[in-house]
Structure formats: structure tokens, C-alpha cells
Amino acid sequence: MAAEAGHYDPQAVSPQQTADVARWRKAERNRLRAERLALPVAIRQSAGEALAGHLRELIRNRFSGANGCVISFYWPIKGEPDLRLLMAEMHAQGAAIALPIVETKAAPLVFRLWTPETQLVRGDWNIPVPPPNSPELIPGIVLTPLVGWAAGGFRLGYGGGYFDRTLAAMSPRPYSIGIGLESAQLPSIFPQPHDILLEAILTEAGERYAKEGA
């Protein structure tokens, strides 16, 4: 890498450093995704159950429970922690549950209502999503799946920039919670100017980051 993890200024880098970061991030994404998919199913299930418990506690403590909240979950792919049972639970508790959808390439995500009765259709990357006639929502809480993460609220995603682009465009900005595995922690993601800090990061080990004053 062209810069050390603790001494990287995203506002003062050369084009070569930017290219180095892009190559490094691609390699780390591939490595972390392969490691996640190689985990036994039972380990992934256990991590998902632990994460659901930590998320339940965070929402109870910060928002006095799910009732009345508009929460964007995600449909798990590629070994991501599975929180679908918690989606149904919080729907039953009075939360409005949304799922993010890529409706326009290189544009902010759209959030549409999900209920246990919703007939999902195949969206971008073949991910199940609510149909176009499902009501659009503006979430106050957004869960963002993590390929990797670093202290300070930094997220390494899949590289499309959709969550960064979406969070940057939303005003007021929702409370964003990164959901990932403890083993996916990195010393740094070598942050770039477009990277949006998360308000919190949860892993199966618990709350690993919470933004002060958020």
C-alpha cells in the first residue's frame, strides 16, 4: 500500500495512491467474501442469531423499541448474516420494514415496504426485493451489510458505492448500522472522500462502534 493505516489522509493523496487503494479493496473484498462463504452453516447461523440479539437491544435502548420505527433491513446474499426472522419480529411489533432496491444504476437506493405477505420479485444482482407497486418509505434506521469494517465507523462494501451514495443524499441522514462479522475487521479501509461514516457497527461480538453524540 502507498500509505500506512494510521497515517492516511484521503484529502491529500496522489492518483497512484487512489489506484492502489482500489486494487487493495478489491483484493480484500474477494478474500473476506471467500472466508465468509467458507464458514460452516452452523457458525453463520449462530452469528446471525447473536447479531439479531445485539440489534434488538440497540433498537430497544436507542429508539425505545421497534414500534413506530421505519427500518431498512437487507435480504442476505453471499453468506451475509441472516436477520429475516428479526424483520418479521419487528414488523409484528409495529415497525415499518423496508428493503433497499437498485432502481437506477449509479443512483441512490430506493426503499420499499416489506411485510411477511409481500410477494418479492428479482431485482439487481438477482436479489429478492419488493415489487415496484410496494410503497416507497424513508427509513430512519438503515442496516448496511459489511464485507469488512474498521474502527471509527468505516465500512467496506461490495464496491458499487450504493449505500455511500444513498446516505450522502438523505436529509436528515438516517441512523446507519453496519452489520458484519467480527472476523471481517480490518486495521483500516484507507478511507476515501466518498466514504460515509456509520453511526454504529455490530458484529456477533456486540456493538463494536458507536458514534459519539449520534
N, C-alpha and C positions, 0 to 999 in steps of 0.2 A: 504494500500500500504506500501511497505517496505521503501519508500523514499518520501520526500516531493517534490512537483513540482519544487520548485526553487532551490533545492539542490541535484539534481540527476546527478551523473557522470556516463555516460554509459560505460566508460572505467574501472571503478572500482566498479563492482557490483558482488554480490555472485550469484551462481546458483539459490538460493532461490528467490532472487530479480528478476532475469530474468524470472523465472516461475510466480512470482506474476504479473509482467508486462504483460506477455502473457495472463493470466487469466483476468486481468483488461481490456486489449484492446479488448478481445473477448466480454466481457460484454458491453463495451461502443459501439462497432460496432453494436451489437444487439439493444441496446437502441436507438442509433441515427438513424439507418435504420428504426426502427418501428415508431419513431417520424416523420421522413420524409414521410413515406408512409401514415401516418395518416393525413397529411396536406390536406386540400381541394384542388381539382384540380386547381381551380382558383388561389389559393395562389402560387402553384408550377409554374403555367404558368406565373404569374406576376414576380416571382423571376427569371425565365428563361429569360424573356424579359429584365429585369433590368441588369442581368449578361451579356447578349449579348451586351447591350449598353456600359457597362464598358469595355468589352473585345475589342469591336470595337475601343473605344477611346485609350486603351492601345496600340493596334497594330498600330493605326494611329500615336500616339506620339512617340513610340519607334522604329518602323520599317518603318515609313513614308507610312503606309498603307499596305494592304494585297498583292498588286501586286508584283509578284516575290517571295513571301514567300512560304516556304513549311511548312504547318501547320498540325499537327496531332490533330484531334478532337477525340471524342469518341461517340459511339452510346448509348444513355441514357437507363439505366435499373434501376429498383428498386427505382423509384422516383427521379433519378438524374436530375439536371437542363437540360432542352432540348435546345440545341443550333443548331439543324439541319437546321433551316431557315438561321442562320448565316453561316453555312457551305456552303449552296448554294449561298448565297450572296458573300462570299469571293471567291468562285470558279469563279463566274461571274466577279469579279474584277481582276482576273489574278493570284490568289493563286493556288498552287497545294495542294489539300486536301488529307490527308492520314487518315486511321483508323488503330488502333493497333490490332494485331492478336496474339493469343497464338498458335503458330505452333508447338512448342516443350515444353513439360511440364518442369517447373523449369528452363527455359532458358529465355534470353531476348526476348521481344516482337519483332515482325516483323511489319513494317509499309507498307501498300499497298495503292495504289492510289484509291481514291473515286471520282466519278463525279455523277451528278444527274441521269445519264443514267446507272450507274453501277448496274448490277443485283447481289444483295447481296445473300450470302449463310449463312447457320447457322454455327457458329463457336463454340469455347469453351463456356460453360455456356449458349449455345443456343443464343448467341448474333449475330445479323446480321453483317457480315464482307464482304469485297471484296473477290472475288474468287481467287484461287491460281495463275491464269494467269494474274491477275492485277499487273502492275509494282510495284516493291518494291521501296520505297522512303526513304530518310534520312531526317527527319524533322529538321528544325532549331527552330521551336516552337512546344512544346508538351503541350497539355492540359491534366491535370491529375484530374479526379473526386475525390472529397474529401468525405469520410464518416464523418471525423472530422478533425479539424485543430487547431493549436496553434500558438501563436505569434512566430516570428523568422523563419517562413517558414516550419514548421513541419506539415506533412501530416499523417493522419490516414486513411489507405486504407482498402481493403477487407481482407487483411491478407495473400494473396498469394505471395507478395513480387515482383510482376512482374514489376511495374514501378520503384521501387528502383533498381532492378537488371538491368533493361534496361538503366536507366540514368547513373548508375555506369559504364556500359560497353561502352557508347558512347563517342567518342572523335573526334572533340570537343563536349562538352556537349551542348545539345540544351537549349534554354530558356524555362524553365518549369513553367507553370502557373497552380496553383491549383484552381479548380472551385468547390465551395461549398456554403452552406447556412450559413447565419450569426448565426443562432441558433445552428450550429454544432461546435462552438468554444469551446475549452477545455482549462483549465489552463495549461496543459502540456500533451504531449503524452508519457512522460517518455522515451525520445529518446534512441534508441539502436545503436550500432556501424554501423549497415547496413542501417540506415535511411538516405536518401538523402534529403538535404535541397532544397526547391523550390526557384526559383528566385522571384516569386510573388504569392500572394493569392488574389483571387477576390471572393466576395460574392455579393448578391443583394444590399448590402450597399455601394459597391465600392471596391477600392483597399485597402486591409486590411494589406498587407505586400508587400514590395519591397526590394529586397536585394541591399545593398549599393554597387555601382560600377558595378552592373550586367547589 
